[in-house]
Amino acid sequence: GSEVSQESLLLHGPFARKPKRIRTAFSPSQLLRLERAFEKNHYVVGAERKQLASSLSLSETQVKVWFQNRRTKYKRQKLEEEGPDSEQKKKGSHHINRWRLATKQNGGDDIDVTSND
């Protein structure tokens, strides 16, 4: 019989993982172009994404993921600018409003979300 090593199964078997994707290292000029495109529009799709990717010698997927990550960074920066208090209030009120809708509570009384009762 032919013995198959555990390592061989992990690397080549039916449940083998894809090799880890190598992180894209964008050049300064690529980053500058991407940032300028982001300033104009936070979403780039279709022909515009294809053209941008081609002009930067990147794949459309690389451009798509860069924009996804940049939108996340933008949202995080906006929250930090508003300060930690407003961030907590937004998060808390969102959950309270969902709870009020789910339990058909009116919005007249404020609930103390900081107590551990």
C-alpha positions in Angstrom: 0.0 0.0 0.0 1.0 3.6 -0.6 1.3 5.7 2.6 0.4 9.4 2.3 1.9 11.7 4.9 -0.2 14.1 7.0 1.7 17.0 5.6 1.0 15.9 2.0 -2.8 15.7 2.9 -2.8 19.2 4.4 -1.0 20.7 1.4 -2.8 18.8 -1.4 -5.8 17.0 0.0 -9.5 17.8 -0.7 -9.6 20.3 2.3 -6.3 22.0 1.6 -6.3 25.7 2.2 -5.3 28.1 -0.5 -1.9 29.6 0.1 -2.0 32.9 2.0 -2.4 35.9 -0.4 0.6 38.2 -0.5 -0.2 41.7 0.7 -0.1 44.2 -2.1 2.6 46.9 -1.7 1.3 49.9 -3.4 3.8 52.4 -4.8 3.6 56.1 -3.7 2.3 57.1 -7.1 -0.4 54.4 -7.0 -1.5 55.5 -3.6 -1.6 59.1 -4.7 -3.8 58.2 -7.7 -6.1 56.0 -5.5 -6.4 58.8 -2.8 -7.3 61.3 -5.5 -9.9 59.0 -7.0 -11.3 58.4 -3.4 -11.6 62.2 -2.8 -13.8 62.4 -5.9 -15.9 59.3 -5.2 -15.8 56.8 -2.3 -17.1 54.1 -4.6 -15.5 53.1 -7.9 -17.3 50.4 -10.0 -17.6 49.0 -13.5 -15.7 50.7 -16.3 -14.2 53.3 -14.0 -12.7 50.6 -11.7 -11.4 48.7 -14.8 -9.8 51.8 -16.2 -8.2 52.9 -12.9 -6.9 49.4 -12.3 -5.4 49.2 -15.8 -3.8 52.6 -15.6 -2.2 51.7 -12.2 -1.1 48.2 -13.4 -3.3 46.6 -10.6 -6.1 44.1 -10.8 -9.7 45.2 -10.4 -9.8 43.2 -7.2 -6.8 45.1 -5.7 -8.6 48.4 -6.5 -11.9 47.1 -5.1 -10.3 46.0 -1.9 -8.2 49.2 -1.5 -11.5 51.2 -1.8 -13.2 49.0 0.8 -10.3 49.4 3.2 -10.2 53.2 2.5 -13.9 53.6 3.2 -13.4 51.8 6.6 -10.5 54.1 7.4 -12.6 57.1 6.5 -15.5 56.0 8.7 -13.1 55.4 11.6 -11.5 58.8 11.2 -14.9 60.5 11.1 -15.9 58.8 14.4 -12.6 59.8 16.0 -13.1 63.4 14.9 -16.5 63.5 16.6 -15.0 62.2 19.9 -15.5 59.1 22.0 -18.6 60.5 23.7 -20.6 60.9 20.5 -19.4 57.5 19.3 -20.7 55.7 22.4 -24.0 57.7 22.3 -24.5 56.6 18.7 -23.8 53.0 19.4 -25.9 53.0 22.5 -28.9 54.8 21.0 -28.8 52.5 18.0 -29.3 49.4 20.2 -31.8 51.1 22.4 -33.9 52.1 19.3 -33.8 48.6 18.0 -34.9 47.3 21.4 -37.7 49.9 21.6 -38.9 48.8 18.1 -38.7 45.1 19.0 -40.5 45.5 22.3 -42.8 48.2 21.1 -41.6 50.6 23.8 -42.2 54.4 23.4 -39.2 56.7 23.3 -40.3 58.9 26.2 -38.0 57.5 28.9 -34.3 57.3 28.6 -32.6 54.1 29.7 -29.4 54.0 31.6 -27.2 51.7 29.5 -24.1 52.3 31.7 -25.5 50.5 34.9 -24.9 46.8 35.5 -28.3 46.2 37.1 
